[in-house]
Each structure stands twice: as structure tokens, then as C-alpha cells.
């Protein structure tokens, strides 16, 4: 009998799973479905009750009784179109089905908006986070040691805003996107080791879901296209690999398109167009005026202000270039374009929420340079290693503490300023003057590009 060896990272992953699951049941937020199926989730989710309960995707059944439960965009001819694409509804579907079957048995109305449905959506988001972390662990262990991998999982799972969007606002798109990004990265590495038809189908379906959940996230394909390239010579080698595997590349493309077919049918049936921009004319990108510095360092929602632990992921591009260059160009190119796109959106702070939530999906790829940083530190002389690990611990603690502050109202969802941030600094709860230091964004001006 082989000796059974317990992996530290596996133990931590199990503990992390227990903590996150217990947190969902401890908060009991699912007992108030109107706080779960709310805001953006209303649109993400609308396809399911409209299809399986109301049997009418035209939403013509909407009346005063459904006010607040559906938020369609109404076209000039009166046609009602669900604002968001249906990617999340596809990912919700298995959990929705279980809730729909069990709701009557548990004594709840099977109308799509009672407790079983809210709980199902919360657990769905957490499921994709945990699957993502499990796949991320397998990927990291191929290059990094147990300690670096374990610390990376802890930082990503507990010390970023992924934690918030895996527990309190799990039905939002970000935990799902994180899980799908992890799967895409994992399959990308496997495909390059041995291109196969099943892996190609998996890559295509995953890319299709990623883009159907948040269309701008389709640029994650850059990671696949650039993976393995270490020098200019590698570009030619990559091109030859694609030519030699052209059938599998076509399968990836076909599988991606297949995921989009239901969406195209929906749009065409209502608008006569296979592709339709359903956000309206006043919600758009301002590519000539991206708010990159504000998005990264601003006190309203700055990514590195409210998730400072990710500084070490950025530092990690140095050891990544030196020792794991096959990852370097793909992650760097993706990150640069992603930052440019998301901060060009009219509402670059992405409404209410904790931190810069549009960055959460990137943690799947940024975990690799983060692990590279941690492994680099762990190999340093004792004094330098100790000092840097204390810095990692301090910024990780601050990132984690920000989650607690947001829960207690010491960080506001969209109106933070430099003054309000430092008024709350290391405080569990807001002070009496906190509200007076906030500055509400001008949403109407932002729609016109004055952000």
C-alpha cells in the first residue's frame, strides 16, 4: 500500500470551502430573496423564470405584480428585451432546477422568487468559486511549491473582494467568471501539452460561457493565443502549432459559437438582429478617455486601494518573466487590454459594490504571478524573507479587513473619498462624521463622459 501524503494546499482548500459555505448559511441572506435577486442579478436571472415559469420570453406578462422582478429594456416599438446576455442564466440553470423541484416540497411557492431560489443562486456562485480554486491549485502545483500555492489560495480566497462576491453577492457574475477563467487557464495549459478533441471542445465551451456572461471578458482568448511564447521565435512556433492543429482550432471556434446560438436566437426573434446591443445609447465605452489611474488608485473604488494584496501579483511579473516566461506575455497582454477596456466604461467604478469588482475574474490569471512572487520571497535569505513576508501579511490583512469594513458600513459602496477612507482606516465601524465625508458620483454626467 502506498503511503498516503496529505497536501497542505488541499487541507487549506477544504477549510476555505467550509468557511465560505458556513458563511452563507450564517448570514441567512437567502431568507430575504429580494436582497439576493436584486440589481444586476434581476437581469442575469430573468431568462429562467420567464422561460420555465411564465413561458414567455417576450415578457409581455409583466404587469404591476411583477414590478421590480424584471427590468427589461423597452425598445421604441414597445418590444421588451432583457438587458444582459444569458450566460449567467445558463450557469444558474442546474441550481434553479433543483430549487424549482424542491420549493413545493418545502412549502414555498414555485414562482422563481422565494427562499429556495435565492439560496440556489448563492450556492451557485460559491460553487464556481470553489471549483475555480480547486483548478487553480492543480495548475499552481505544476510550477510552485506547497507553501507558495497555499498562500496564494488563502490570499485570493479570503483577502480579495472575491470573498465578498462568493458569499454576500455570489449571484453576481464575478465568482462565476473567476471559476470559468480558472477552467480556461487550466485547459489552455493541458491543450498545449497535448492538443485533443475533447479538450478543444472544453476550451471552446468555456470561452463561449465566459464571453456570454460578460462579453468584454472574451479577451481572455489572448492567454490561449500567447501561452508558451517566450521570444519572437516563439510566435512562429505557435503559428506552426495552430496550423498543425487547425481542426482542433476550428472545433474551439465552433464550440464557442455554439454557446452563443441560444442568445442569437433570442435576439433575432425579438429584434431581427443576431447581435444586439441591449444596454441603450446612454451606456457605452469612452475609449478616448479611460479612467485608469482612478480605477487603480482612486479612493472611490481603486483596485489597489481596496485590494492592496494584489500589488504582489503585479510584482510577480518580474519573476514570471525570468522563470515562467511561457505565462508572461499572455497574462500581461490580457491584463493591459482588460484594464483599458473596463476603465473606459462610462461607469468605471461599476455602480454599487465592494472594490473594483470588474477585476475579480482576472485573479484566476494573476494568481500565477502572485505565486511567483511568493515563491521568490520564500527562497530569499532569512532576514529579507521575513521582512517581505511581513509586508505580504500586512497588505493581505488590510485587504481582508476591508471586507469587514464594507460589511459594517465603514466603506461605502460608491461614494468613498480620500477623507472618508482615512477616517475609517483600521476602524471596524464608521465614525459619526463618515457620511459627511462621502461624495456621491454624478451618474448622469458620467453617462455623457464627464467622469
N, C-alpha and C positions, 0 to 999 in steps of 0.2 A: 504494500500500500504506500502510495506516495505521501510524503509529508505535506500536510496542509498548512499553507502560509497565509496569514491574514494580512491584507493590504491596508496600510494606514489611510490611503485616499478612499478606499472602499468603505471603511468604517466611518470616516467623516461624511461621506456622501449619504450613508444610511442615516446618520444622526441629523444631518441637514434636512433630509426628507421628512423625518419625524417632526422636527422643529417647525417646518413650513406647513405641514398638514395640520398639526395641532394648533398652529396659529389661526388657520382659517376657522376651525371649529371653536376656538376660544373667543374670537371676536364676534362670532354669531351674526356676522353681517348678512348672511343668507336669509336670516329671519326678517329682513326688510328688503324684499326683492326690488322695490322701487329705487333703492340705492345701488343695486348691482346692475340692473338693466336700465342704465341711465346714460345720459350724454352720448358719446360716440357709440357706445355699445348698442344703443337703440337702433342705429342704422346697421351696424355689423350683424345684428341678430335678426333683423326684420324679415329676412328671407325665410326663416324657419317657421315662425308662427303663421306668416302669410301663406306659405305653401301647404303645410301639414295640418293647420287648424282652420284657417279661413278659406283655404283652397282658392286663393285669388291673389296672384302676384301683381295685378294691376292696382291693387289697394283701393279699389272702388268701394270696399266695405267700410272704409274709415268714416266714422261719424263722431258725434260728441262723446260717445262712450270710449272711443279709442284715443282721445286727445292725450298726448304725452307718451303713448306707447308706440307710435310710429311717427317718424319725422321725414317724410319724403320731400323731394324737390318737385315743385309743380311747374311744368312747362307752360309756355304761353297758350297752348291748346287745351290745357287742363289735365294733361297726362301726368300721373304721379310716378316718379322714378325714385327708387331707393338710392340714397346719396352715395354710399360706399359700395365697393365691389364685394362679391360674395365669398371671398376667401375664408374669412373667419366663420361664416355660417357653415361652410364645408367642414371646418375643423371642430366646430361645436357639435356637429350633427350626431355622432355616436353618443355623446353625453346628453344631448337633447332627447334622443330616442329613449334612453334609459329613464330619464325624468318623466317623459310623456307616458311611458308604460306604468311607472310606479306611482305617479301622482294620485290617481283614483284609489289605488290600494292603500295609500297612506292618508286618505281622507282629504286630499287637496283637489281643487278644480284644475282640470287638464286644459288650461287656456293659454299656456305658454308663459305666464307671468306670476306664478305662485312660487312658494318656497323651493320645491324640488328643482325647478328650472334655474333659479338663482344659484342654488348650491351646485348644480351640474356645471354651470358656466365658470364658477370659481374654481372647481376642481379640474376643469378642462385646462384652464390657464396654468395652474400649478403642475399638471401632468406634463405639459410641454416644457416647462422649465426643468423639471426633474429628468426627463428624457434627454434634454439638451445637456445638462450637467453630466449625466452618465456617459454620453457620447464624447463629450469634451474630455472627460477623464481618460477614456481609452485613447483618444488622439494625443493628449499631452504625454501620456506614459510612454509613447513611442520615442520620445525625444528627451524627456525630462525625468528627473528622479521623483521619488515618492513625496519628499518634503516640498519640493517646488510645486508639484502638481496639487498636493493637498492645500497648500497656502493659496494657490490660485483659485481653487474651488471655493474656499472659505471667503476670499475677498469678493469674488464675483457673486456668490450666492447670498452673502449676508451684508456686505459692505458697499453695495451699489444700489441704485434705485430699481434694479431688477427685483430685489427683495420686495419692495413696495408693490410692484406690478405683478408679483407672483402670489401675493396674499390679499391685499386690500383691494386692488383694482385688477385682479387677474383676468377678467374677461376682455380687457383692452388688448390691443394687437401685439404688445411688446413681448410678453412671455412666449406667445406662440411664435413670433418672429425669431426670438432667441433660439428656441428649440429647433426650428427649421434651419436656421443658419448653422447651428452645430451639426445637424444632419448633413447639410450640403458640404460643409468643410470636411467632415468625416468621409463621405462618399467620394469627394474630389481626390483625397489622398489615396483611397483604395483604388479608384479608377486609374490613376496614373501608375500605380504599381502593376495592375493587371486589368486593362480595359475589358469589360464584359458586357453582354447584352442586358442582364438583369440590373447591374449597377448603373448602366446608361439609362434604363427606364426610371430607376430610382432617382437619379440626378435630375432628369427632366421633370418628373412629377414634383419633386421638391422645389425646383426652380419655379415651376408653374404656380405652386401654392405660395411661395414667398412673394412673387410678383402680384398674385391675386389678392393677397392680404394687404400689402402696401406696394402699389405699382412702382414707386421710386426705388424700392429695395431690389429691383431686378438687376441693378448694377453689381450685385454680389457675383454675377457671372464672371466679372473681371478676375476674381480669385481663381476660378477654374481655368480661365484663359492664360493667366500669368503664372500659375503654380509650377514650380520646378525650374523656372528661368533664373539662372544665376549670372548670366553675362549676355552681351549681344549675340554671341554664338548660340546661346540657348534659344533665342527666338526662332532661328532657322530649324533647330532640332524639334521645337514644339510644333512648328508648322508641318514638319515631316510626320510627326506623331499623329496629328489630326488628319493628314492626308491618308496615312496608312490605316486609320480607324474611322474613315469617313462614314461607314454605315452606322457605327455607334454614335457618331456626332449627329447624324440625321435622326436617329432614334431619340437622342436627348431633346433635339428641337421639336420633334413630333409629340413627344410626351409633354413638353412644356405647353405647347399649343392645345393639346387635348384637355388639360386642366381648365383652359380658358373658354372652351366651347360652350358650357352652360351659361357663362356670363355673356358671351356674344349673342347667344340665342335670346337671352332675356332683353338685352339692349335692343336688338334688332326688332323683336316683337313689339316693343313699346315706342321706339324712336325711328326705326327704319335704318339704323346705323349699327354696324358690327362693333364699333368702338365709339363710346360716347362719354364726354366729359360731364359728369353729373354734379360737379361742385358749384356750378354757376359762374357768372362772369366776374363776380367780386371776390373770388378766392383764387389766387394764382401765385405764380412764382415771379420774383423780381431778380432775374439773373444778373442784371446790371448793377445790383446793389445788395449783395449778400451781407448778412449781419454776422460775420464770422467771429470777430473779436467779442462782440456782445454775447454771442451764443456760447463761446468757450469760457470767457472770463467775466461776463457781466453779472451783477448781483441779482438781476431779476430771475434768471434761470440758468446762469452759466454752468456748463457741464463740469468744468474742473473746479468750480467753486463748491458745488453741492455733491460732487462725487470725486473728491480730490485723490482718492486712492488710484484712480486711473492715470494719474501722472506717471506711475511706474510702468504702465503699459506703453506709454509714449517713449519713455526712456529705453524701453526694451527693443526699440528698432535698432539700437546700436549693437547689442549682442546678436540680435536676429540677423543683421547684415553680415556679421563676422562668422557666425557659426551655423545659422539655419537659413541661408540665403534663398533656398527654394521657396520659402514663405514670404520673404521680404517684399518683393515687388508687387505681388498680388494684393497683400494686405495694405501696403502703403498707397497704391493707386486707388484701391477701393475706398479707403478712408478719406483720402483727399477729395475725391469726387463726391462722396457721400456728404461730407461736411459742407461742401459748396452748395449742393442741392438743398439739403434740409434747412440751411440758414438763408436760402433765397426765398423760402416760402413766406407769404405775406405775414403770417403769424409765426415768426421764427421761434417764439417761446412755447408754441403749441398749446395755447389756452391754459386751462387749469391742470394742475398735476404736480408731482414731485420731481424736481430736477428736469434736465433736458431728456425727456422720455424718448425722443426720436433717435437717441444714441444707443439705446439699450440693445438692439439687435446686433450692433457692432461688437458687443462684448464677446460674442462667440469667436470672432477672429482676433480681437485684441487680447484675448486670454493667452494667445501664443506668445506675443512679445512680453506680456506680463510675466508668464512663466520663465521666459528667457532672462528677464531682469532678476527674478528671484533666484534662479539657479546661478546666475552670475554673482550675485551677492553672497550666496551660500559658499562659494568657492574662494572668497576673499580671505585675507588674514583676519585673525580673531577680532582685533580692535575695530578695523574698518567694517567688518561684517556686523559686529554688534551695533555700531552707530547707525548703519544703514537699515538694519532690521528694526531698530527703534523708530526710525523715520517711517518705515513701512507700516509698523504697528500704529503709530500716531495718526497718520493720514487715513488708515483703514478704520480706526476708532472714530475719527471725525466723520467719515462717510457714513458709518453705521449710526452714529449719534444723530446725524441729520434726519434719518428715517424716524427716529423717536421724536425729534423736534417737530417734524412735519405732522406727525400723528397728534401731537399736543397743541398744534396751532402756533408754535414758535417760528415756523417758516410758513409763509403764505403761498397760496397756490399760483398766483400770477403777479403779485404786486410788490415783490421784495425790492429793497433799495440797499445801498451800502450801509446807511444808518440803521435800518431795521435788522440787517444781518448781524452787525456788531452789537446791537442792543440785545440780541438773542444769543450771542456767541457763548457756547457751552452752558446755556440755560435750558433746563428741561421744559419750561413753560414761558409763554410771552410775558413781558412786563406790562405795567399799566399804560405805558406810553407807546407800546409797539404799534398799535393801529395807526397812530398819528404819524408814524414814520414811513408808512406804506405809500406807494404811488400807483394808482390803477392805470393800466395801459389803455391807450386810446385805440380801441379796436377798429373804429370807423376810419380813422386816419391811416391805420396800418393797412387796411384794405386798398387804400389809394397809393401805398408805397411810402408813406411818411411813418417810419417805424422807429 
